[in-house]
Amino acid sequence: VMSECHGGATLFRPSSREDLSGTTKEQKEAFQNSSGRHNPKPQEMLPPGDADHGTQGDKLVIALVGLPARGKTYIANKIKRYLNFFHGAPCEVFNVGNYRRKKYQAQTPCALFDHTNEEGVKMRMDCAEAALRDLTAFIESGMEKGRVAIFDATNCTRVRRQWLVDQLKPTLQSKSHIIFVESVCEDQSIIEDNIRATMQNMPDYQHMTKDEALADFHGRIQNYSQQYETLDQALDKDFSWIKTVNGGQQVVLNKIFGYLPGRIASFVMNLHTSPKTICLSRHGQSEYNLNQKIGGDSSLTAHGDEYAVALAKWVESDLLAKQPRTRLWTSTLRRTVETGKYIRHAKIDVDGQPWITMRPRQWHALDEIHAGIFDGMTYEEVENSDPEEFKLRKMNKLSYRYPRGESYVDVIQRLDTIIHELERQRDPVLIIGHQGILRILYGYFMWTEVSSRKQCTNISIPLNTVKKLRPHAYGCDCANLPLLFKELGPDGQTEPNCPEPPSH
C-alpha cells in the first residue's frame, strides 16, 4: 500500500488487491487510530436494518378469518416464520384448535361445531378464551422490539371479531393494531386439495379411516358455513383487514397502516396453499473451493463441470419429465451460472402457450455473502492476518459483518425479495446457489427443524447434492439427493479449528 501526506492527512493509494477487495488491515488500523483522535465519542452501534428491527416497539395482533380448509393455519405459520426470520420480530401463533385438543380430545366429531350445540359452543368459547389469555400475556411480556401475536381460529362471525377487538382494547394502542386476515376460497379444486392436505396432517383425523375423516370434515365445514360472515367493505369498514381470494388471485386491503402491516400485506398477497417443490443445489466445485479460498468469482473445476452434467441429467429425468414448467434461478456469479449450463432450454407448448423450459433467471440477491477485505483468502490466511476479526466472527456468525463486506443478517435482508417470489410460485423452482445463501433459504422453509436464524449459520449444504423441499401447513419435508459420490477434498468453507458442519 502506497501513501502520501497531503495537508497533514495521510492518503492511501490502494494496490490492485484493494481495488478488488476494499480496505486492507493497514488502512483499517490507520482509520481506527485517526478515529480515536478526531471522534472521542463515537456511535457504538450501527442502526438495525429491516431484518433486525422487529416491530419498532409496536404490539400487533393478527387474527385469521375463514372456513376450515382455507389455509388459515398455513398462513398463520408462514407469517410467524416470515416476521421472526426476516424482520427479527418476536412472534407466536395461538391456535385455538390446539387448545381444544389439549383440553378435551384430539378426535372431536363435527357435531361439536354446530352453532346450535350449546355444549359445543361453550367448549369452543372456553378454548378461545384460554388462547386469548395466553396471547395477551405474550403481547404484554416484552417490548424490546415489540411483539406480534397470531390468533388462529375461524373467527367467522362479526360477533366473534368484535369480541376480539373489545378484549384486546386495553392491550393494544388502537384497533388498527389488530389486523384480520381472511382466506376465502371459491375454487372447489383448491378446497379439495386443502381438505386432503389438512386430513393428512391434522391431529383430529390421525385415527380415522379416510372415508370417516372426509365425511366428518365436510360436516365441520357445513356447520361453520351456516354462520359464516365474510369481511365486507361496508359493514367492516372501521377495522383493519386483509382478504385474499383463491390463493392471492384477488386481494382486498382495508385500513392497513404502517411499515410492518404493509410488509405483512405484501407477504400475504404472495401466499397460496397449492403444493409446490423447491430444489436447492449448491454450485459445482469451483477453483476457489479447490484452493480453499472464500468468496470470489471463480469458474468450475473439472469435477464441478462433472456435477453440472449430472445435475442436467437429473433435471431432465426428475423435474422436466413431470413438470415442464420448472424454473431455474441462479446468482450472477460464474460458478452458479456454469453449473446450470448443460440444462436444456427447449421451446415447447404448455397448455397451448409457448414456453422455454428452465429459462435461466439470474438474481444479484442470490450472490454469496461478500467477504469484504477477506474476499479471495483462505480461512487460515484470515486468521493469520487478522486474528481479532477471525475471533469476532466465531463469536457471532449471524451478526458479524466482514470489513467492507456483509453479515448473515445483511444477506437475510436482501433475500426478503427472493422469499416473496418463492412463496408466490406455483411451478417447481431449482435454485443453484451458494452455501451461505442456501443455508438461509433452507432454514426459513425448514422451520420445524431450524428454530432460529442463528442456527442457519452452521447448516451443512454439501456439494454435489440437491435438497428437495415440499412446504406444507405443519412444516416442510426435505429429501437429500446426492448426484455424485466422488470423494472431495476440503472445499475452502471449513474454518480452522472448527468442527463440521462447514462455514461460509
C-alpha angles and dihedrals in degrees: 000000000000122000138180135187118249122174092340094307128107114235122195125219104203120226121227090276093056090048087063104030110029128226120023124215090257091053091048092051092047090050092050092049093049091045090056091056099043101031110042092164105044126178101260100206138033115240112260119260126225091279093061110030098089112199095326087250097308123135112220133181122199114197119194120222129193150082121289116281093030096113099258096141090045090052092045094052092044093052090048093051093044094051093044094046107036102028104028089234117154103238136169136182120226106198111194091202090061090053089052092050092048096046099040120007140305095237105065120169119234090246088075088069095054107115090218090059101096094190091050092048091052093047092050092046090052089054093047091051092049092050091048092051091054091044092053092048090051093049092049097043099079142017101177091115101354121257140251122208123189119209105204110197139107094264085180101159131065090233091059093046092049089049089055092050092048094048093049096044095096091049104045128063093233139344089261085072090071110071121191115212113197124192113201122184123189096162108097093202091057090048092052091049089050092049091053092047092046094049090050095053108024113101091220091075103038094108100039130092116250093254093048092049093047093050092047094047093050088050090053091051091049092052093051092044091062092067102025116132114185122215109272129200092223103036096039100034093123095060132076111243148153121210120193120190125203096349098314099320086124126018127186122192126195125186097340106166132178139026102283095043086051091053090048090052092049091049094048089051089063098046124102134159098227111125113258140175126224117189120197121197129172114223119265119271109297132206089254090051088054092049091043093241125146126229120349129120103264129156128245124279121231088268091050089052089051089056090049088058092047091048092052090052091049092048090053096049103032105032114019095041088061103024114027090179093065111138130222123217127179138166119254093253121108098242095059095041091049091049089061097042097102095051111113120246103193127172108238141156118250116186089342093307127110114251137177110216116236093352100193118243118191120208125193086201088067094056115120122266107283110241093203113202090004095056109131095017129115118242088247089057090048092052093047097045098042113011091169093060091043090054093047091054092050090052095057117003093173097062101023111115119202110235105267087001143077142282128217088256089056090052092047088056093054092045091061088090092050092053092052089052094045093049093054095049117107095178121074114268128208113201117195103195149138130284096251093048096044091049089062095044092046092047092050095053097038093062095150090056101034107047099179142026090243091066091058093073092070102040112126114235102178126203119254094027136108120211109207112202127195111184121205138168095275100040139301132289119221131196118193111214116188109201099183127034102192117133110253129199124224112315097207092252098098116092118223115264091010123118122231140302094082125241134227 
